[in-house]
Amino acid sequence: MKEKNATIWTKSGLMLGLGESIYEVFDVLDNMRQNKVDFLTVGQYLQPTDGHQKLKKYYKINKSNFCLPNLSLPFLSLIHISE
């Protein structure tokens, strides 16, 4: 999309807690940056019922030590990806 119009903002999303490794998360984030994604939503998967996909990991973030102050799991937040 950026090749057609560099002024258009782009957004992508990522859901955590389904068994991904930290290396996979960083790989996806790096890929988004390389593809000039402007905004990112990050969500924590929460298993709604026993019949749904099992929660593999619940991410706890210490906001005082985290570089993205708008992140608030398990709720979706909009984060501006900057270089």
C-alpha positions in Angstrom: 0.0 0.0 0.0 2.8 2.4 0.9 4.2 2.0 -2.7 0.9 3.4 -4.1 0.5 6.2 -1.6 3.1 6.8 1.1 0.7 9.2 3.0 -1.8 6.5 3.8 -1.5 5.1 7.4 -1.4 1.4 7.7 -2.3 -0.8 10.7 -1.9 -4.4 11.6 -2.7 -6.6 14.6 -1.1 -9.2 16.7 -2.7 -11.6 19.2 -0.5 -13.1 22.0 -1.0 -16.1 24.2 -1.6 -18.9 21.6 1.8 -20.5 21.9 4.1 -18.1 20.0 7.7 -17.8 21.0 9.2 -14.4 21.9 11.4 -14.8 18.8 8.3 -15.2 16.6 6.8 -12.1 18.1 10.0 -10.0 17.4 10.2 -11.5 13.9 6.6 -10.4 13.2 7.3 -6.9 14.6 10.5 -6.6 12.6 8.5 -7.6 9.5 5.9 -5.0 10.2 8.5 -2.3 10.5 10.3 -3.4 7.3 6.9 -3.1 5.6 6.3 0.3 7.0 3.3 -0.5 9.1 2.4 2.7 11.1 0.2 1.4 13.8 -0.1 -1.9 15.7 -2.8 -3.4 17.9 -1.7 -6.0 20.3 -4.2 -8.2 22.0 -3.9 -10.9 24.7 -5.9 -14.0 23.9 -8.3 -14.9 26.7 -10.0 -18.3 26.4 -13.8 -17.6 26.5 -14.9 -21.2 27.3 -13.4 -24.6 27.8 -14.4 -25.5 24.3 -12.2 -22.8 22.8 -8.5 -22.8 22.0 -6.5 -23.2 25.2 -4.6 -20.1 26.5 -0.9 -21.0 26.3 0.6 -17.9 28.0 -0.7 -14.8 29.7 1.7 -11.9 29.2 2.2 -9.6 32.2 3.8 -6.3 31.4 5.4 -4.0 33.9 4.4 -0.7 32.4 7.2 1.2 34.3 9.8 -0.9 32.4 8.1 -1.2 29.1 9.0 1.1 26.1 5.4 1.2 24.7 3.4 3.2 27.3 0.1 2.8 25.5 0.1 -1.0 25.8 -2.4 -2.3 28.2 -3.0 -6.1 28.0 -5.4 -7.8 27.8 -7.1 -4.9 26.1 -6.3 -3.8 22.6 -4.3 -0.7 22.3 -3.0 1.3 19.4 0.7 1.7 19.3 2.6 4.0 16.9 5.6 2.1 15.5 8.6 4.4 15.3 12.1 3.8 14.2 
